[in-house]
Amino acid sequence: MKIALLIIIVIHGLIHLLGFLKGFNLLQLSELSISISRGQALVWMGTGIVLIISSVLLLINSDHWWKVGIAAVIVSQILIVMTWGDAKAGAAANIIIGAAIIFAYADSSLNTAIEKEIVDLTRKSTGSTQVISEDMMEDLPQSVQRWISNSGAVGKEIHSTMDFKHYAKLKLKPDQKEWYNAKAHQYVTTEEPGFLWKIDMEMNPFITVKGRDLYKNGKGSMQMKLASLVSVANVENDDKIDQSTLQRYLLEMAWYPWAALSPYITWEELGDHSARATMNYKGATGTADFFFNEDGDFFSSRAWRYDGSTDSYLECIGKANEFSVINGVKIPTDIDVSYVLDDDIFTWYKVSIYDIKF
């Protein structure tokens, strides 16, 4: 789709250069019978050059291509109206390019709004330099102590912020045959618990869904847009969403094991290889159960989360498949996320992390 748009913009720009050649009598064009003054010819040339510049910016994935292109399309359409009898076919190209500009503007606006939310989420983090010690874990269940020790977090600083990028595959319903491909970027704060998860999901070669989930100050919200333009989900100020996002923060704690030591989380031993975490924050409470293998490594986590599509609470499971050591800390980088549906397991989200910073 991008290649097709590039071709249209380049051809459209080159055609405008023909107007310049016609105006300066450098080329005879029987298809363009109307007289073009030298002043108009310079405008034709300038518009063509700007269109080609716009195509180059698009080629290198610059977010500024549409800002350049919109000026060229407006001037181009004025020129076409002035020479309508000969150049009206160019209006179709302007319509196509103009539509692409609208979508690009919507995408840019959504990205800008999300970036502001990321800054707002992370700016209060102090960047604590406190080092995790064995003494700090003495009140935790033995299984949790082994997990934190095995992760390599002991002797490391407590990180108040982290972010990670991952590839993902999604299914929105159990009978969906093909997986949707997506890229996601998540930011997490642990001093004050919160996260922002933004996603770019490709439903097919022509349709994408972009948006984000946000958990901040104990409140959850979700915003998803088709092609960054049409809202398909916009939920906030909902106690069920607040609870669900709190549960998600707990479920994903294997990515930030130092959060297990946070004052807003308490632990209860369930067995030799399992423990329950209870989180109390901003008047809301949630729990998640953690399971560890014989070696003491994280295996899976479970919590009940609200599902808007069924208006019910479903048990959600996060299961680790592969691990990586990042800055000396062992965390899961390949995870399957599933719902329990009538004793059946519906795996709806597959995560493959490829970049982590903390």
Order of alpha helices (4+ residues) and beta strands (2+ residues): alpha-alpha-alpha-alpha-alpha-alpha-beta-beta-beta-beta-beta-beta-alpha-beta-beta-beta-beta-beta-beta-beta
